[in-house]
Amino acid sequence: AAAEAAGIGHFFAFGEVFDQQHGPRFSSEFSTRGQLQSAIDFTFQIAARDFASQDGATNTLREFFEADDYYTDADSNAYAMPTFVGNHDMGRIGYFLQHVDQPTADDSELLARSKLAQALMYFTRGQPVIYYGDEQGFTGDGGDKLARQDMMPSLVAEYNDDDLIGTSATTADDNFDATHPIYQALADYGAAYSDHPALRTGAQIHRHSQAGPGIYAFSRIDRTEQIEYLVAFNNATAAAQATFRTFSPDTTFSLVISEGGAPAALTADGSGEVTMNVAPFGLAVYRADAPIPANPTAPGITITSLTDGQEVTLGVENLDGHDVVDRIEVAADVTGNVFAEVTFAASINGGDYTPIGTDDNPPYRVFYPVTDLPDGATVSFKAIVDDLSGNLNADKVTDIVPTVESPEPPVGGGDEPYAVIHYLRDDGDYGDHTTGDYNDYWLG
């Protein structure tokens, strides 16, 4: 209301859902069943750290982004989520790199890995949030209390003994250095992010991953512009190569930005296949020189997760005091190698169909909540594919019967009301909420 009164028509508010244990099934509750516009993506920090700092398999990153479908509903999705690689609660990416994941790495490797993590934040879905000082190579000693270093010359000994990444400076110095290599990298990423709308809000379509470290690649495509961008990261210690199919046959792609160097251009063959080479801990982003060809006919579509009249039993799990009810997975397959969006709609007891979410990348699906349905209701679902070339097709399933199992009792036992009190001890210690190790008192 205050924003509207000030003439601000698009005021974006997001919540802090501090959870890294339960994953998207839980954290998506706050912007689907709940009414938040979005929430800070704490799970992204885990995925980015696994990729850039822990030599994770790139298949794991693919699986992480596939779970974005939990966030898709009629008015929001994962693209709106603020993402980060370090913050005041978790500690800095520099700390995890230097003290936990890569303690024997030299400064040049730590610098390369830090830039890789930040690039992942900039060019995958979501809204990148830089934690102040990360652009100056700040590290810290872990946790929320030791990740609040001064940008001005500090007098705090526990800060000033930090070994900053990418510089010989310490926090005892003035750290507003626009020549710092991480600062300069983020400036370059920000310029590309600003200049190319597809890299900010375009559909993110998986292209390549593997069972170990190496290349993770995907396309970004703005639905109006329909020019394909190719983005590839390499988290391996050696240069890597990947060959995959795109939507752009016989098309040249020009280099937008890279880390570690990359060819100035690459060309897709007649089937749209390209080969990308990416430097160790490197990045390469390319833009097609021509739009995606229009489709002459509508692609086929089939709902694959449900059948007419199916009875679906949904479980309930109590997570940190919240009863999380499983949602109905509504998934559809689309035929052909096409850029398309699938809009899902639901009809309750034979009523009008209402949109419940649009997915712009495979696997095409939404997770439909049933907690507000009338007792004994049946639900029908429709999936409509739009190839953004003027062609539509649809499939539907009817009379799905959802039932919900009885919820689990809350942690602490019994069905009585309860509260968990986090308190400050007399010595000033309030526990460590980054690990869940609070000073707790359970009041039954």
C-alpha positions as CSV (number, residue, x, y, z in Angstrom):
1,A,0.0,0.0,0.0
2,A,2.9,2.4,0.8
3,A,4.5,1.6,-2.6
4,E,1.2,2.3,-4.4
5,A,0.7,5.5,-2.6
6,A,4.2,6.6,-3.7
7,G,3.4,5.8,-7.3
8,I,5.4,2.6,-7.4
9,G,3.3,0.1,-9.3
10,H,5.7,-2.9,-9.2
11,F,7.0,-3.2,-5.7
12,F,8.8,-6.5,-5.3
13,A,8.9,-8.1,-1.8
14,F,10.6,-11.4,-1.0
15,G,10.9,-13.5,2.2
16,E,13.9,-15.0,4.0
17,V,13.1,-18.7,4.3
18,F,16.3,-19.9,6.0
19,D,16.2,-23.5,5.1
20,Q,18.9,-25.7,3.5
21,Q,17.8,-29.1,4.7
22,H,14.4,-29.8,3.1
23,G,14.8,-28.6,-0.4
24,P,12.3,-27.0,-2.9
25,R,9.4,-29.1,-1.8
26,F,9.4,-27.3,1.5
27,S,10.8,-23.8,0.6
28,S,8.4,-23.4,-2.3
29,E,5.5,-23.6,0.1
30,F,6.0,-19.9,1.0
31,S,5.3,-18.6,-2.5
32,T,2.8,-21.2,-3.6
33,R,0.5,-22.2,-0.7
34,G,1.8,-19.0,1.0
35,Q,1.5,-15.5,-0.5
36,L,5.1,-14.3,-0.7
37,Q,6.0,-13.0,-4.1
38,S,9.3,-14.9,-3.8
39,A,11.9,-16.0,-1.3
40,I,15.7,-15.9,-1.1
41,D,17.0,-19.1,-2.6
42,F,19.1,-20.6,0.2
43,T,19.2,-23.9,-1.7
44,F,21.0,-22.2,-4.6
45,Q,23.9,-21.5,-2.2
46,I,24.3,-25.2,-1.6
47,A,24.2,-26.0,-5.3
48,A,26.7,-23.3,-6.3
49,R,29.1,-24.3,-3.6
50,D,28.9,-28.0,-4.6
51,F,29.6,-27.0,-8.2
52,A,32.3,-24.3,-7.8
53,S,33.9,-25.2,-4.5
54,Q,33.5,-28.9,-4.1
55,D,34.1,-30.3,-7.6
56,G,30.5,-31.6,-7.8
57,A,29.1,-33.6,-10.6
58,T,27.3,-31.4,-13.1
59,N,24.4,-33.8,-13.2
60,T,23.7,-32.7,-9.6
61,L,23.4,-29.1,-10.8
62,R,21.0,-30.2,-13.6
63,E,18.8,-32.0,-11.0
64,F,18.8,-28.9,-8.8
65,F,17.4,-26.8,-11.5
66,E,14.9,-29.4,-12.6
67,A,13.3,-29.1,-9.1
68,D,12.5,-25.5,-10.0
69,D,9.0,-26.7,-11.0
70,Y,8.0,-26.8,-7.4
71,Y,8.0,-23.0,-7.4
72,T,5.8,-22.7,-10.5
73,D,2.3,-21.5,-9.9
74,A,-0.1,-19.0,-11.5
75,D,1.7,-15.9,-10.4
76,S,5.3,-16.8,-9.6
77,N,8.2,-19.1,-10.4
78,A,11.9,-19.7,-9.6
79,Y,13.1,-17.0,-12.0
80,A,12.1,-14.3,-9.4
81,M,14.1,-15.8,-6.6
82,P,17.1,-13.8,-5.3
83,T,20.2,-16.0,-5.4
84,F,23.5,-15.7,-3.5
85,V,26.8,-17.5,-2.9
86,G,27.6,-15.9,0.5
87,N,25.7,-13.9,3.0
88,H,25.7,-12.8,6.7
89,D,24.1,-16.0,7.9
90,M,26.0,-18.7,5.9
91,G,29.4,-17.1,5.7
92,R,31.2,-16.1,2.5
93,I,32.0,-18.2,-0.5
94,G,35.6,-17.2,0.1
95,Y,35.5,-18.8,3.5
96,F,34.1,-22.1,2.2
97,L,36.7,-22.1,-0.6
98,Q,39.7,-21.3,1.6
99,H,39.0,-23.0,4.9
100,V,36.6,-25.9,4.1
101,D,36.5,-27.1,0.6
102,Q,39.9,-26.2,-1.0
103,P,42.3,-25.6,1.9
104,T,45.4,-26.5,-0.1
105,A,44.5,-24.5,-3.2
106,D,46.7,-21.5,-4.1
107,D,45.3,-18.0,-4.5
108,S,45.0,-18.2,-8.3
109,E,42.8,-21.3,-8.0
110,L,40.7,-19.7,-5.2
111,L,40.2,-16.6,-7.4
112,A,39.1,-18.7,-10.4
113,R,36.7,-20.7,-8.3
114,S,35.2,-17.6,-6.7
115,K,34.6,-16.0,-10.0
116,L,33.0,-19.3,-11.2
117,A,30.6,-19.3,-8.3
118,Q,29.7,-15.7,-9.0
119,A,29.2,-16.3,-12.7
120,L,26.9,-19.2,-11.9
121,M,24.8,-16.7,-9.8
122,Y,24.7,-14.1,-12.7
123,F,23.8,-16.3,-15.6
124,T,21.5,-19.0,-14.3
125,R,17.8,-18.2,-13.4
126,G,17.1,-15.9,-10.5
127,Q,18.2,-12.4,-9.4
128,P,21.9,-12.3,-8.3
129,V,22.6,-10.7,-4.9
130,I,26.2,-9.9,-4.1
131,Y,27.2,-9.9,-0.4
132,Y,29.3,-6.8,0.2
133,G,33.0,-7.5,0.3
134,D,32.8,-10.7,-1.8
135,E,33.9,-8.4,-4.7
136,Q,37.0,-7.6,-2.6
137,G,37.9,-11.3,-1.9
138,F,36.7,-11.2,1.7
139,T,36.9,-14.6,3.4
140,G,36.2,-14.6,7.2
141,D,36.3,-17.4,9.7
142,G,32.9,-19.0,9.1
143,G,29.4,-18.6,10.4
144,D,27.3,-15.4,10.7
145,K,29.4,-13.7,13.4
146,L,32.6,-13.7,11.4
147,A,31.3,-12.7,8.0
148,R,30.7,-9.0,8.7
149,Q,34.1,-7.4,7.9
150,D,34.6,-3.7,7.6
151,M,35.0,-2.1,4.1
152,M,36.7,0.8,5.8
153,P,40.1,0.1,7.5
154,S,39.2,-2.2,10.3
155,L,40.5,-2.3,13.9
156,V,39.2,-5.8,14.5
157,A,42.1,-8.2,14.9
158,E,39.9,-11.3,14.1
159,Y,39.1,-9.7,10.7
160,N,42.5,-8.3,10.0
161,D,44.2,-11.7,10.1
162,D,42.1,-12.9,7.2
163,D,43.9,-13.9,4.0
164,L,41.8,-12.2,1.3
165,I,41.5,-13.8,-2.2
166,G,42.9,-12.0,-5.2
167,T,44.8,-9.3,-3.3
168,S,47.6,-8.7,-0.9
169,A,45.4,-6.2,1.0
170,T,43.9,-7.0,4.4
171,T,40.8,-5.7,6.1
172,A,43.1,-3.3,7.9
173,D,43.2,-1.5,4.5
174,D,40.6,0.5,2.7
175,N,38.8,-2.1,0.6
176,F,37.0,0.0,-2.1
177,D,39.3,-1.3,-4.8
178,A,37.7,-1.1,-8.3
179,T,40.8,-2.9,-9.7
180,H,40.3,-6.0,-7.7
181,P,39.9,-9.0,-10.1
182,I,36.6,-10.2,-8.6
183,Y,35.2,-6.6,-8.7
184,Q,36.2,-6.4,-12.4
185,A,34.7,-9.8,-13.2
186,L,31.4,-8.8,-11.5
187,A,31.4,-5.6,-13.4
188,D,31.8,-7.5,-16.7
189,Y,29.1,-10.0,-15.7
190,G,26.8,-7.2,-14.7
191,A,27.3,-5.4,-18.0
192,A,26.4,-8.6,-20.0
193,Y,23.4,-9.2,-17.7
194,S,22.2,-5.7,-18.3
195,D,22.7,-5.6,-22.0
196,H,21.1,-9.0,-22.8
197,P,17.5,-9.4,-21.4
198,A,17.6,-13.2,-22.2
199,L,20.4,-13.6,-19.6
200,R,18.1,-12.0,-17.0
201,T,14.7,-13.5,-17.6
202,G,14.9,-15.8,-20.6
203,A,13.9,-19.4,-20.3
204,Q,16.7,-21.7,-19.0
205,I,16.8,-24.9,-21.1
206,H,19.2,-27.7,-20.1
207,R,21.7,-28.8,-22.7
208,H,24.6,-30.7,-21.2
209,S,25.7,-32.2,-17.9
210,Q,27.7,-35.3,-16.8
211,A,28.3,-37.7,-13.9
212,G,31.5,-35.8,-12.7
213,P,33.1,-32.4,-12.9
214,G,33.2,-30.7,-16.3
215,I,30.8,-28.7,-18.4
216,Y,27.3,-27.6,-17.4
217,A,25.6,-26.0,-20.4
218,F,22.1,-24.5,-21.1
219,S,20.3,-22.1,-23.4
220,R,18.7,-18.8,-22.4
221,I,16.0,-17.5,-24.7
222,D,13.7,-14.5,-24.4
223,R,10.2,-15.5,-25.4
224,T,9.7,-12.3,-27.5
225,E,13.2,-11.9,-29.0
226,Q,13.6,-15.7,-29.6
227,I,17.3,-15.5,-30.1
228,E,19.2,-18.4,-28.5
229,Y,22.1,-17.8,-26.0
230,L,24.4,-20.6,-25.0
231,V,25.9,-20.6,-21.5
232,A,28.5,-23.1,-20.4
233,F,30.6,-23.4,-17.2
234,N,33.4,-25.8,-16.5
235,N,34.2,-26.7,-12.9
236,A,37.0,-29.1,-13.8
237,T,40.7,-28.4,-13.3
238,A,41.3,-29.0,-17.1
239,A,39.8,-27.6,-20.2
240,A,36.6,-29.5,-21.3
241,Q,34.5,-30.0,-24.4
242,A,30.8,-30.7,-24.8
243,T,28.7,-31.4,-27.9
244,F,24.9,-30.9,-27.7
245,R,21.9,-29.9,-29.7
246,T,20.3,-26.4,-29.9
247,F,17.2,-24.9,-31.4
248,S,19.3,-23.0,-34.0
249,P,20.4,-25.1,-37.0
250,D,23.0,-23.7,-39.4
251,T,23.5,-20.7,-37.2
252,T,26.6,-18.9,-36.1
253,F,27.0,-17.9,-32.4
254,S,29.1,-15.0,-31.4
255,L,31.0,-14.7,-28.1
256,V,29.4,-12.4,-25.5
257,I,31.7,-13.0,-22.5
258,S,34.1,-15.6,-21.3
259,E,36.5,-16.4,-18.4
260,G,39.7,-18.2,-19.4
261,G,39.3,-17.4,-23.0
262,A,37.0,-18.9,-25.7
263,P,36.7,-18.9,-29.5
264,A,35.1,-15.7,-30.9
265,A,32.4,-17.8,-32.6
266,L,31.0,-21.3,-33.1
267,T,28.6,-22.7,-35.6
268,A,25.7,-25.1,-35.3
269,D,25.3,-27.8,-38.0
270,G,22.2,-28.6,-39.9
271,S,20.6,-30.4,-36.9
272,G,21.5,-27.6,-34.5
273,E,24.4,-29.4,-32.9
274,V,27.3,-27.4,-31.5
275,T,30.6,-28.2,-29.8
276,M,31.8,-25.8,-27.0
277,N,35.2,-25.7,-25.5
278,V,35.5,-24.2,-22.0
279,A,38.7,-23.4,-20.0
280,P,39.3,-24.8,-16.5
281,F,37.0,-23.1,-14.0
282,G,35.9,-21.1,-17.1
283,L,32.8,-19.5,-18.5
284,A,31.6,-19.0,-22.1
285,V,28.4,-17.2,-23.2
286,Y,27.4,-17.0,-26.9
287,R,24.5,-15.3,-28.8
288,A,23.0,-16.6,-32.0
289,D,23.3,-14.3,-35.0
290,A,19.7,-15.1,-36.0
291,P,16.4,-15.9,-34.3
292,I,15.1,-19.5,-33.8
293,P,13.3,-20.7,-37.0
294,A,9.5,-20.7,-36.7
295,N,7.7,-24.0,-36.4
296,P,5.3,-24.8,-39.3
297,T,2.9,-27.0,-37.2
298,A,2.0,-27.4,-33.5
299,P,4.1,-29.9,-31.4
300,G,2.3,-32.9,-29.9
301,I,1.7,-32.9,-26.1
302,T,0.7,-35.7,-23.7
303,I,0.1,-35.6,-20.0
304,T,2.2,-38.4,-18.7
305,S,1.9,-38.3,-14.9
306,L,-1.8,-39.0,-14.5
307,T,-4.7,-41.0,-16.1
308,D,-8.4,-40.4,-16.2
309,G,-10.1,-41.3,-12.9
310,Q,-6.8,-41.9,-11.1
311,E,-6.9,-41.9,-7.3
312,V,-3.8,-40.0,-5.9
313,T,-2.8,-40.4,-2.3
314,L,-0.7,-37.5,-0.9
315,G,1.5,-37.7,2.1
316,V,2.0,-35.2,4.9
317,E,5.3,-34.5,6.6
318,N,5.9,-32.2,9.6
319,L,8.9,-30.1,8.8
320,D,10.1,-27.7,11.4
321,G,6.6,-27.3,12.7
322,H,5.0,-27.0,9.3
323,D,2.7,-29.7,7.9
324,V,3.9,-30.0,4.3
325,V,1.3,-31.8,2.1
326,D,2.5,-33.5,-1.0
327,R,1.2,-31.9,-4.2
328,I,-0.1,-33.6,-7.4
329,E,2.6,-33.7,-10.0
330,V,1.1,-32.7,-13.4
331,A,3.7,-33.5,-16.1
332,A,3.6,-33.4,-19.9
333,D,5.8,-34.5,-22.7
334,V,6.2,-32.3,-25.8
335,T,7.3,-33.8,-29.1
336,G,10.1,-32.4,-31.3
337,N,13.1,-30.2,-30.7
338,V,11.1,-27.0,-30.2
339,F,11.2,-23.9,-27.9
340,A,7.8,-24.0,-26.2
341,E,5.8,-23.1,-23.1
342,V,3.3,-25.4,-21.5
343,T,0.5,-23.8,-19.5
344,F,-1.4,-26.0,-17.1
345,A,-4.9,-25.5,-15.9
346,A,-7.2,-27.2,-13.4
347,S,-11.0,-27.7,-13.2
348,I,-12.6,-28.6,-9.8
349,N,-15.7,-30.7,-9.9
350,G,-16.2,-30.0,-13.6
351,G,-16.1,-26.2,-13.3
352,D,-14.2,-23.7,-15.4
353,Y,-10.5,-24.3,-16.0
354,T,-8.2,-22.0,-14.1
355,P,-4.5,-21.5,-15.0
356,I,-2.2,-23.0,-12.3
357,G,1.2,-22.3,-13.9
358,T,3.3,-22.1,-17.0
359,D,6.6,-24.0,-17.5
360,D,9.1,-22.9,-20.2
361,N,11.5,-25.8,-20.1
362,P,11.6,-29.5,-19.9
363,P,10.6,-31.4,-17.9
364,Y,7.3,-29.6,-18.3
365,R,5.3,-29.9,-15.0
366,V,3.7,-28.2,-12.1
367,F,2.9,-29.3,-8.6
368,Y,-0.7,-28.7,-7.7
369,P,-1.8,-28.1,-4.1
370,V,-5.0,-29.8,-2.9
371,T,-5.2,-28.4,0.7
372,D,-7.9,-25.9,-0.2
373,L,-10.1,-28.2,-2.2
374,P,-13.6,-29.1,-1.0
375,D,-14.0,-32.5,0.6
376,G,-14.5,-35.2,-2.0
377,A,-13.6,-33.0,-4.9
378,T,-12.3,-34.3,-8.2
379,V,-9.9,-32.4,-10.4
380,S,-9.3,-32.4,-14.1
381,F,-6.1,-31.0,-15.7
382,K,-5.4,-29.5,-19.1
383,A,-1.9,-28.9,-20.6
384,I,-1.7,-26.4,-23.5
385,V,1.6,-26.2,-25.5
386,D,2.4,-22.9,-27.2
387,D,5.4,-23.0,-29.5
388,L,5.5,-19.2,-29.7
389,S,5.2,-19.5,-33.4
390,G,1.4,-19.2,-33.4
391,N,0.7,-22.9,-32.9
392,L,-1.2,-24.4,-30.0
393,N,-2.0,-28.0,-28.9
394,A,-3.5,-29.5,-25.8
395,D,-4.1,-32.7,-23.8
396,K,-6.2,-33.3,-20.6
397,V,-7.0,-35.9,-17.9
398,T,-10.2,-35.9,-16.0
399,D,-11.7,-36.8,-12.6
400,I,-8.5,-37.2,-10.6
401,V,-9.4,-38.1,-7.0
402,P,-6.9,-36.7,-4.4
403,T,-6.8,-38.0,-0.8
404,V,-4.5,-36.8,1.9
405,E,-3.0,-39.0,4.6
406,S,-3.3,-38.0,8.3
407,P,-0.5,-35.5,9.3
408,E,2.4,-36.5,11.5
409,P,2.4,-35.2,15.1
410,P,4.7,-32.2,15.6
411,V,8.3,-32.8,16.7
412,G,8.2,-33.0,20.6
413,G,5.4,-35.5,20.7
414,G,1.7,-35.5,21.2
415,D,-1.0,-33.3,19.6
416,E,-0.9,-30.5,22.2
417,P,0.0,-27.0,21.1
418,Y,3.8,-26.3,21.5
419,A,6.4,-23.6,20.9
420,V,10.2,-23.6,20.6
421,I,11.9,-20.6,22.3
422,H,15.3,-19.5,21.0
423,Y,16.9,-17.5,23.8
424,L,20.0,-15.4,24.6
425,R,22.1,-16.8,27.4
426,D,23.5,-14.6,30.2
427,D,26.9,-14.7,28.6
428,G,25.5,-13.2,25.4
429,D,25.6,-16.4,23.4
430,Y,22.4,-17.1,21.4
431,G,23.6,-20.2,19.6
432,D,24.5,-20.8,16.0
433,H,21.4,-20.6,13.8
434,T,23.5,-21.5,10.7
435,T,23.7,-25.1,12.0
436,G,20.3,-25.1,13.8
437,D,22.2,-25.4,17.1
438,Y,20.2,-22.8,19.0
439,N,19.8,-22.4,22.7
440,D,16.4,-24.0,22.6
441,Y,13.7,-24.5,25.2
442,W,10.7,-26.6,24.1
443,L,7.4,-25.5,25.7
444,G,4.7,-28.1,25.5
